């Protein structure tokens, strides 16, 4: 049937809103801006333009999805709900770093690697919701009443709208690739990696910048300089001061560390470093950090003289940018010098205070580990209950094996090499395996005769253990302890109370009530005859002589 009809659901009105010219224009602007203009013209203008277009497009999209999931929902309810949900969610995410981290994690699961930043200046784009409301007031006058037209609009407009809202532009992360000397002047190579591409590996994959005033200001290298730089004076792991041959510096592989020698390399001492514990915290403050020992490590350095007779040192430190030794002997992390072609780049995180540094997946990692410890205690409780009721030991062995698999996956992603894979593994493998294991053991124990009181205490013990194990992990999120090799053993130690309670609650299972062994009333094969008092007693027959 393709003729006009009087629909009873809200989809005709909300679909008309999604297909309003202003909404379609917002869709085009959002897609083009995220995937073309942001790369060509990085800056606050293109950033805010995506926010405006998204605020116009998202409310009708939410309203359409609501009316498709709940066909009886009136459009006059779905439209305000879409506006309120989008507006409130946008305000919370843009004003709270914690909410932005959660949104990044959720968006990574739904749409691939994503980075949502908290920026209160984005709240100035909220009036764009007024344009969305205006388009709703116009669109509701012309509902899509033909089924064919509705189907065509759903197939043509809905998928691009979902893609436009969900798919964000690739996130670029700068990378300090190397240093060099060009005719006695310092030069640096800065590249970038995205959440969708491999990290750069050599200076040839970056863009060179040259300083004409001793690393104070930087300019892009000319074409001739770009050709000469890869082969001339490229930085090395070790270099000495030209005017002081006995003073040498070297970049230590696998660490953020520079060592200094005052006897031409016979002995070395640390001149500058970020400790391995603090480096882990720095990696936690970076999305998709990759292999920490590889990407947060000193790559090479260059030593060059300055006008006053002293010398300076530039060290390329990968994802952490450049560190610069001034002529007065002081070291400073300068971030990504000369990387203006990459667009706005945040300053490197401070090493002294400023609150804990954590990546968007850290909270999910901590929750998953705490719940896994709680589930492990519950597996012990279920195994003891099943054995006490006469069941086999294989249920406990299978449960332990499943949790061991979940723990192995959790340990593999704990290295935080990639946020997308980490979130996917936690939400699609670790947590489902935990939940399935606990559910099966509780059901088997209940079937075999464990009372409801035991089930309640087993679940309570799971939550208690997860909370206790979560305390050191909460401290890890806050920066104390800073390293996982300290926080994880403390969390494991916190499960001792849960294990003790798991053993104690096994006493609630009565072996006599186990399936197949329940004591019921004894039945005699030849019960004695008992006359019914309601019936007359039959007359006695005289004995035969």
Secondary structure, 3 states (H helix, E strand, C coil): CCCECCCCCCHHHHHHHHCCHHHHHHHHHHHHHHHHHHHHCCCHHHHHHHHHHHHHHHHHHHHHHHHHHCCCCCHHHHHHHHHHHHHHHHHHHHHCHHHHHHHHHHHHHHHCCCCCCCCHHHHHHCCHHHHHHHHHHHHCCCCCCEHHHHHHHHHHHHHHHHHHHHCCCCCEEEEEEEEEEECCEEEEEEEEEECCCCCCCCHHHCEEEECCCCCCCCEECCHHHHHHHCCCCECECEEEECCEEEEEEEECCCCEEEEEECCCCCCCEEEEEECHHHHHHHHHCCCCCCCHHHHCCCCEEEEEECCCCCEEEEEECECCCEEEECCCCCEEEEECCCCHHHCCCCCCCCCCCCCCCCCCCHHHHHHHHHHHHHHHHHHHHHHHHHHHCCCCCHHHHHHHHHHHHHHHHHHHHCCCCCHHHHHHHHHHHHHHHHHHHHHHHHHHHHHCCCCHHHHHHHHHHHHHHHHHHHHHHHHHHHCCCCCHHHHHHHHHHCCHHHHHHHHHHHHHCCHHHCCCCCCCCCCCCCCCCCCCCCCCCCCCCCCCC
